Amino acid sequence: MDLFSPKHLLIILLVVLVVFGTKKLRTIGSDLGQAVRGFKESMKEGEQEAETPPKPVEARQLPTQERDKVAAGEKAPTSEKTSV
């Protein structure tokens, strides 16, 4: 006796249909389809990112006055203003 015979699968399908209902099964199916599509898209994006070489990072230096202050342990000036 086979576990996955058509007769057994039909009984399982009917039980699932009774437990969840048709509307809930449709919702689950569409959600699952969207999740699979999103996963495939992210895999394609990941492959494309792996194929493209990384962009070089541009090094910047602080102006000499600010660099000297930071080296001396002083706080670097900020442009944010706080209200009291």
Backbone as CSV, one residue per row, in Angstrom:
resi,resn,N_x,N_y,N_z,CA_x,CA_y,CA_z,C_x,C_y,C_z
1,MET,0.842,-1.172,0.000,0.000,0.000,0.000,0.888,1.237,0.000
2,ASP,0.660,2.104,-0.961,1.488,3.285,-1.148,0.931,4.440,-0.306
3,LEU,1.826,5.168,0.346,1.412,6.284,1.202,0.875,7.447,0.378
4,PHE,1.466,7.693,-0.783,1.066,8.825,-1.605,0.221,8.395,-2.800
5,SER,-0.678,7.507,-2.591,-1.568,7.095,-3.679,-2.581,8.225,-3.908
6,PRO,-3.171,8.276,-5.092,-4.142,9.345,-5.381,-5.310,9.390,-4.384
7,LYS,-5.708,8.253,-3.912,-6.806,8.191,-2.958,-6.424,8.891,-1.642
8,HIS,-5.216,8.637,-1.148,-4.748,9.265,0.093,-4.546,10.773,-0.085
9,LEU,-4.007,11.161,-1.223,-3.790,12.582,-1.480,-5.115,13.334,-1.564
10,LEU,-6.133,12.728,-2.132,-7.451,13.347,-2.216,-8.052,13.535,-0.826
11,ILE,-7.902,12.547,0.031,-8.413,12.653,1.404,-7.678,13.769,2.153
12,ILE,-6.381,13.837,1.996,-5.598,14.887,2.655,-6.025,16.263,2.145
13,LEU,-6.230,16.386,0.840,-6.666,17.647,0.252,-8.027,18.066,0.805
14,LEU,-8.962,17.139,0.925,-10.282,17.461,1.476,-10.201,17.901,2.934
15,VAL,-9.361,17.252,3.715,-9.200,17.627,5.123,-8.613,19.037,5.232
16,VAL,-7.617,19.331,4.417,-7.009,20.665,4.431,-8.026,21.704,3.996
17,LEU,-8.818,21.397,3.006,-9.850,22.307,2.513,-10.888,22.597,3.592
18,VAL,-11.286,21.585,4.325,-12.275,21.767,5.394,-11.669,22.586,6.536
19,VAL,-10.435,22.321,6.879,-9.812,23.010,8.011,-9.567,24.487,7.691
20,PHE,-8.988,24.791,6.539,-8.607,26.165,6.230,-9.652,26.933,5.441
21,GLY,-10.406,26.296,4.596,-11.365,26.992,3.751,-10.703,27.464,2.469
22,THR,-11.527,27.734,1.452,-10.980,28.088,0.142,-10.336,29.470,0.137
23,LYS,-10.939,30.433,0.825,-10.397,31.796,0.823,-9.018,31.831,1.474
24,LYS,-8.883,31.157,2.589,-7.595,31.135,3.294,-6.537,30.425,2.450
25,LEU,-6.903,29.353,1.760,-5.947,28.645,0.909,-5.493,29.515,-0.256
26,ARG,-6.422,30.308,-0.835,-6.040,31.224,-1.914,-5.061,32.273,-1.412
27,THR,-5.332,32.799,-0.225,-4.453,33.812,0.364,-3.069,33.229,0.649
28,ILE,-3.042,32.036,1.196,-1.759,31.383,1.484,-0.992,31.135,0.189
29,GLY,-1.696,30.695,-0.849,-1.048,30.428,-2.137,-0.460,31.680,-2.756
30,SER,-1.221,32.786,-2.726,-0.695,34.025,-3.322,0.474,34.571,-2.497
31,ASP,0.393,34.485,-1.183,1.504,34.937,-0.336,2.760,34.106,-0.584
32,LEU,2.567,32.821,-0.724,3.704,31.944,-0.994,4.314,32.250,-2.358
33,GLY,3.479,32.517,-3.357,3.971,32.869,-4.683,4.765,34.164,-4.672
34,GLN,4.275,35.176,-3.947,4.995,36.442,-3.836,6.331,36.256,-3.130
35,ALA,6.351,35.419,-2.116,7.603,35.171,-1.390,8.630,34.498,-2.294
36,VAL,8.185,33.545,-3.095,9.102,32.851,-4.009,9.630,33.824,-5.060
37,ARG,8.729,34.689,-5.611,9.166,35.681,-6.598,10.179,36.647,-5.994
38,GLY,9.919,37.115,-4.788,10.847,38.026,-4.117,12.195,37.372,-3.878
39,PHE,12.180,36.094,-3.506,13.428,35.367,-3.286,14.217,35.247,-4.582
40,LYS,13.537,34.929,-5.676,14.220,34.801,-6.969,14.817,36.128,-7.409
41,GLU,14.061,37.235,-7.220,14.568,38.554,-7.591,15.802,38.928,-6.779
42,SER,15.778,38.640,-5.499,16.939,38.967,-4.668,18.144,38.108,-5.032
43,MET,17.899,36.883,-5.446,19.009,36.035,-5.895,19.630,36.604,-7.171
44,LYS,18.791,37.079,-8.101,19.304,37.679,-9.339,20.104,38.938,-9.038
45,GLU,19.588,39.773,-8.122,20.299,40.998,-7.740,21.642,40.665,-7.096
46,GLY,21.664,39.647,-6.267,22.906,39.232,-5.624,23.924,38.747,-6.638
47,GLU,23.469,38.006,-7.644,24.388,37.536,-8.679,24.935,38.699,-9.487
48,GLN,24.082,39.696,-9.785,24.530,40.862,-10.542,25.540,41.676,-9.741
49,GLU,25.316,41.821,-8.449,26.255,42.557,-7.601,27.592,41.826,-7.507
50,ALA,27.549,40.500,-7.498,28.785,39.724,-7.405,29.592,39.839,-8.694
51,GLU,28.911,40.011,-9.826,29.614,40.098,-11.109,30.242,41.466,-11.332
52,THR,29.632,42.527,-10.809,30.174,43.865,-11.022,31.306,44.129,-10.029
53,PRO,32.401,44.747,-10.501,33.500,45.036,-9.585,33.108,46.152,-8.621
54,PRO,33.625,46.116,-7.401,33.274,47.149,-6.434,33.852,48.497,-6.836
55,LYS,33.150,49.571,-6.469,33.609,50.917,-6.783,34.743,51.286,-5.838
56,PRO,35.781,51.949,-6.349,36.865,52.360,-5.456,36.387,53.434,-4.487
57,VAL,36.878,53.356,-3.271,36.511,54.310,-2.243,37.482,55.478,-2.293
58,GLU,36.935,56.675,-2.299,37.761,57.864,-2.370,38.145,58.289,-0.958
59,ALA,39.443,58.437,-0.731,39.921,58.864,0.583,39.925,60.387,0.643
60,ARG,39.438,60.919,1.753,39.431,62.360,1.944,40.205,62.697,3.202
61,GLN,40.843,63.839,3.172,41.567,64.296,4.351,40.866,65.505,4.930
62,LEU,40.919,65.600,6.250,40.383,66.778,6.912,41.308,67.955,6.650
63,PRO,40.782,69.160,6.666,41.687,70.315,6.586,42.671,70.277,7.749
64,THR,43.811,70.887,7.583,44.894,70.759,8.568,44.488,71.240,9.947
65,GLN,43.700,72.291,10.072,43.316,72.787,11.389,42.447,71.767,12.115
66,GLU,41.460,71.222,11.433,40.587,70.231,12.059,41.355,68.956,12.372
67,ARG,42.271,68.557,11.500,43.067,67.355,11.729,43.930,67.529,12.966
68,ASP,44.500,68.715,13.175,45.324,68.969,14.359,44.479,68.925,15.622
69,LYS,43.242,69.446,15.563,42.365,69.423,16.728,41.973,67.995,17.087
70,VAL,41.667,67.207,16.080,41.282,65.816,16.323,42.461,65.051,16.894
71,ALA,43.658,65.298,16.379,44.856,64.621,16.878,45.146,65.031,18.311
72,ALA,44.815,66.273,18.693,45.060,66.746,20.042,43.989,66.252,21.009
73,GLY,42.950,65.642,20.509,41.924,65.082,21.377,40.726,65.996,21.547
74,GLU,40.701,67.109,20.866,39.560,68.012,20.956,38.434,67.482,20.091
75,LYS,37.244,67.958,20.397,36.096,67.561,19.605,36.122,68.249,18.259
76,ALA,35.759,67.533,17.229,35.680,68.120,15.900,34.436,69.007,15.844
77,PRO,34.508,70.128,15.165,33.348,71.031,15.122,32.198,70.392,14.340
78,THR,30.998,70.649,14.841,29.812,70.145,14.159,28.959,71.322,13.750
79,SER,28.149,71.131,12.743,27.314,72.212,12.239,25.914,72.158,12.840
80,GLU,25.647,71.205,13.733,24.329,71.083,14.340,24.186,72.089,15.472
81,LYS,23.013,72.719,15.538,22.721,73.651,16.600,21.673,73.029,17.505
82,THR,21.869,73.203,18.793,20.891,72.658,19.740,20.089,73.802,20.325
83,SER,18.817,73.590,20.505,17.971,74.633,21.092,17.762,74.331,22.570
84,VAL,17.678,75.394,23.353,17.514,75.250,24.795,16.115,75.600,25.200
